Amino acid sequence: MKLLYLLLAVISFQVFSSDETKDKLISNVPERILFVGNSYLYYNDSLHNHFRRMVEEAFPSSIDNLEFKSATIGGSRLSHHNIDHLLNHKNLSVSKPFDLVILQGGSGEVLSKKSRNEFAKQSRKLIKKIRKAGSEPALYMIHAYGKSHKKYDPNMINKVIKTYEASGMENKVLVLPVGIAFEKAYKLDKTIELHKFFDGSHPDILGTYLAACVLYASIYKKDPTLIDYDYYGAINDKDRKFIQKVAKSTVEEYYNIKLYGSN
């Protein structure tokens, strides 16, 4: 079993470290991005808003061209979304087709073999439609449940990684390692609070901020530690710097790259 896991890890490393995959989004900096998911995205003033503010800070000359949309359904899985409707940019008052569409699945989709197979089927279907619409697809690797969740399982993150990387490899799409960043943050600082204390499932504001930093670094390949955005003072400097460093190291290690602007 360990040998199989190592083999999968090596294959994954080769796929996501290839120059073609690493440079896929860099050559065409995305200005129109669609987020498709559930409450993991819309909690805490919505992930796409924090992400947008970071991008605006990094690319001030492109502010007027940025069009970020978020389509979320509470408790949803990939199969619950009307992707055909969403991919028609006119339905969402966007000027042109989306450059990038980010898919975030439900937490329950990784828990059993049956649900993982269904995730693979649905992600394959949605990715095909996204590409047919002329957009680039990406997979948002979710975080695992926190210790306060009634179904907490320390092995859940491995199921998450396996599920998202398998789809990423099969469909040759970028996987955004948010879940891995959560695990790294908790290992480095056991006092950090990334989940809502009352359910251990949804992200708290620091979890959302971490996810935004990971996406910013993964998509634009820029160093998140150079970002000043702190949710208008709601996130203190200590937490901001720690989270940005975690996001930076996670992305650089996952893709085996050095982010632009890094020392």
C-alpha positions in Angstrom: 0.0 0.0 0.0 2.8 2.4 0.9 4.6 1.5 -2.4 1.4 2.4 -4.3 1.0 5.7 -2.5 4.7 6.6 -3.2 4.1 5.7 -6.9 1.1 7.9 -7.0 3.1 10.7 -5.4 5.9 10.4 -7.9 3.4 10.4 -10.8 1.7 13.4 -9.3 5.0 15.3 -8.8 5.9 14.6 -12.4 2.6 15.8 -13.8 2.4 19.0 -11.7 6.1 19.8 -12.1 6.1 19.7 -15.9 6.9 23.0 -17.6 3.7 22.8 -19.6 1.5 22.6 -16.5 3.4 25.2 -14.5 3.3 27.7 -17.3 -0.2 27.0 -18.4 -1.8 29.9 -16.5 1.2 32.2 -16.4 1.3 32.8 -20.2 -2.2 34.3 -20.1 -2.8 36.0 -16.8 -6.5 35.4 -16.0 -8.7 38.5 -15.7 -12.1 36.7 -15.7 -12.4 34.0 -13.2 -15.4 31.9 -12.1 -15.5 30.1 -8.7 -17.9 27.2 -8.5 -18.5 25.5 -5.2 -20.3 25.7 -1.9 -20.2 27.4 1.5 -16.4 26.7 1.8 -16.1 29.5 -0.7 -18.8 32.0 0.4 -18.1 32.0 4.2 -16.2 35.1 5.6 -17.2 37.7 2.9 -16.5 35.1 0.2 -13.1 33.8 -0.9 -13.3 35.5 -4.3 -13.5 38.9 -2.7 -10.3 38.4 -0.7 -8.6 36.9 -3.7 -9.7 39.8 -5.9 -8.3 42.4 -3.4 -4.9 40.6 -3.5 -4.9 40.6 -7.3 -5.9 44.3 -7.4 -3.0 45.1 -5.2 -0.5 43.1 -7.3 -1.9 44.3 -10.7 -3.2 47.9 -10.1 -3.3 48.7 -13.8 -5.6 45.7 -14.5 -8.3 46.6 -11.9 -10.8 47.8 -14.5 -10.4 44.5 -16.4 -10.9 42.1 -13.5 -14.2 40.2 -13.5 -14.5 37.6 -10.7 -17.7 35.7 -10.1 -18.7 33.2 -7.5 -21.5 30.7 -8.0 -22.1 28.7 -4.8 -24.8 26.4 -3.4 -24.7 25.5 0.3 -23.8 21.8 0.9 -23.4 21.3 -2.9 -21.4 18.7 -4.8 -20.1 19.1 -8.3 -23.2 17.5 -9.8 -25.5 20.1 -8.3 -24.2 23.0 -10.4 -25.8 24.1 -13.7 -22.4 24.5 -15.4 -23.9 25.1 -18.8 -25.7 28.2 -17.5 -22.7 29.5 -15.6 -20.3 29.1 -18.6 -22.4 31.4 -20.7 -20.7 34.6 -19.5 -23.6 36.8 -20.5 -25.8 35.1 -17.9 -23.4 36.5 -15.2 -23.0 39.9 -16.8 -19.3 39.2 -17.7 -17.9 40.9 -20.8 -16.2 37.9 -22.3 -15.9 34.1 -21.7 -14.1 33.2 -18.5 -10.3 32.7 -18.6 -10.4 30.4 -15.7 -13.1 28.3 -13.9 -12.3 26.9 -10.5 -14.2 23.8 -9.3 -14.6 23.1 -5.6 -16.3 19.9 -4.6 -18.1 19.0 -1.4 -16.4 17.5 1.6 -18.5 14.4 1.5 -17.3 13.6 -2.0 -14.0 12.3 -0.7 -15.2 10.1 2.2 -16.1 6.8 0.4 -15.0 5.0 -2.6 -18.4 5.5 -4.2 -18.4 9.2 -3.6 -14.8 9.5 -4.9 -15.8 7.7 -8.1 -18.7 10.0 -8.5 -16.4 13.0 -8.0 -14.1 11.7 -10.7 -17.1 11.2 -13.1 -18.5 14.7 -12.4 -15.2 16.5 -12.6 -14.4 14.8 -15.9 -17.8 16.0 -17.2 -17.5 19.6 -16.0 -13.9 20.0 -17.1 -14.8 18.8 -20.6 -17.6 21.4 -20.8 -15.3 24.2 -19.4 -12.7 23.5 -22.1 -15.3 23.4 -24.8 -16.4 26.8 -23.7 -12.9 28.1 -24.2 -12.0 28.4 -20.5 -9.2 26.9 -18.5 -10.3 24.6 -15.6 -8.7 24.2 -12.2 -9.5 22.1 -9.2 -9.7 23.6 -5.7 -8.4 21.0 -3.3 -10.5 21.4 -0.2 -9.3 21.2 3.4 -10.1 18.3 5.7 -12.4 18.5 8.7 -11.0 20.0 11.8 -10.8 18.2 15.2 -14.1 19.6 16.4 -16.0 18.0 13.6 -18.0 14.9 14.5 -16.5 13.0 11.6 -12.9 14.1 12.2 -10.4 11.7 10.7 -6.7 12.5 10.6 -6.5 10.4 7.4 -9.1 12.5 5.6 -6.5 14.8 4.1 -5.0 11.8 2.3 -8.4 11.0 0.8 -8.7 14.6 -0.3 -5.3 14.7 -1.9 -5.8 11.3 -3.6 -9.2 12.4 -5.0 -8.2 15.8 -6.4 -4.8 14.7 -7.7 -6.3 11.7 -9.4 -8.7 14.0 -11.3 -6.0 16.5 -11.9 -3.8 13.8 -13.5 -6.6 12.2 -15.5 -7.8 15.6 -16.9 -4.5 17.4 -17.0 -5.7 20.4 -14.9 -4.1 22.5 -12.3 -4.8 21.5 -8.7 -4.8 24.3 -6.2 -3.3 22.8 -2.9 -5.5 24.6 -0.3 -6.0 21.4 1.8 -2.3 20.8 2.0 -1.7 24.4 3.2 -4.2 23.9 6.0 -2.4 20.8 7.2 1.0 22.6 7.1 -0.4 25.6 9.0 -1.7 23.4 11.8 1.6 21.5 12.0 3.6 24.7 12.3 1.2 26.4 14.8 -1.2 24.3 16.8 -2.9 27.4 18.1 -4.0 28.8 14.7 -7.7 28.7 14.1 -8.5 28.0 10.4 -11.9 26.2 11.0 -15.1 27.6 12.5 -15.0 26.4 16.1 -18.7 25.4 16.1 -18.5 22.8 13.3 -14.9 22.0 12.4 -15.9 22.1 8.7 -16.3 25.6 7.4 -13.2 27.9 7.2 -12.8 30.7 9.7 -11.5 34.0 8.3 -7.9 32.9 8.6 -8.7 29.7 6.7 -10.3 31.8 4.0 -7.4 34.2 3.9 -5.0 31.2 3.6 -7.0 29.8 0.7 -6.9 33.1 -1.0 -3.1 33.3 -0.6 -2.7 29.8 -2.0 -4.9 30.6 -5.0 -3.1 33.9 -5.6 0.3 32.2 -5.5 -0.8 29.2 -7.6 -2.6 31.0 -10.3 -0.3 34.0 -10.8 2.9 32.4 -9.5 3.6 35.5 -7.4 4.9 35.6 -3.8 2.0 36.2 -1.4 4.3 37.5 1.4 4.6 40.7 -0.6 0.9 41.4 -0.2 -0.2 44.0 2.3 -3.9 43.2 2.2 -5.2 42.3 5.7 -9.0 42.5 5.3 -8.9 46.2 6.3 -7.1 45.6 9.6 -9.2 42.5 10.6 -6.2 40.2 10.3 -3.3 41.1 12.5 0.3 41.3 11.2 1.4 38.2 13.0 -1.3 36.0 11.5 -1.1 37.6 8.1 2.7 37.0 7.8 2.4 33.5 9.1 -0.4 32.5 6.7 1.4 34.1 3.7 4.6 32.2 4.5 2.6 28.9 4.8 0.9 29.6 1.4 4.2 30.5 -0.2 6.1 27.4 1.0 3.1 25.1 0.2 2.8 26.3 -3.4 6.6 26.3 -4.1 6.9 22.8 -2.7 3.8 21.4 -4.4 4.7 22.7 -7.9 8.5 22.6 -7.4 8.8 26.2 -8.5 10.1 29.6 -7.1 7.4 32.3 -7.0 8.0 35.6 -8.7 9.3 38.2 -6.3 10.7 35.6 -3.9 14.1 36.2 -2.3 
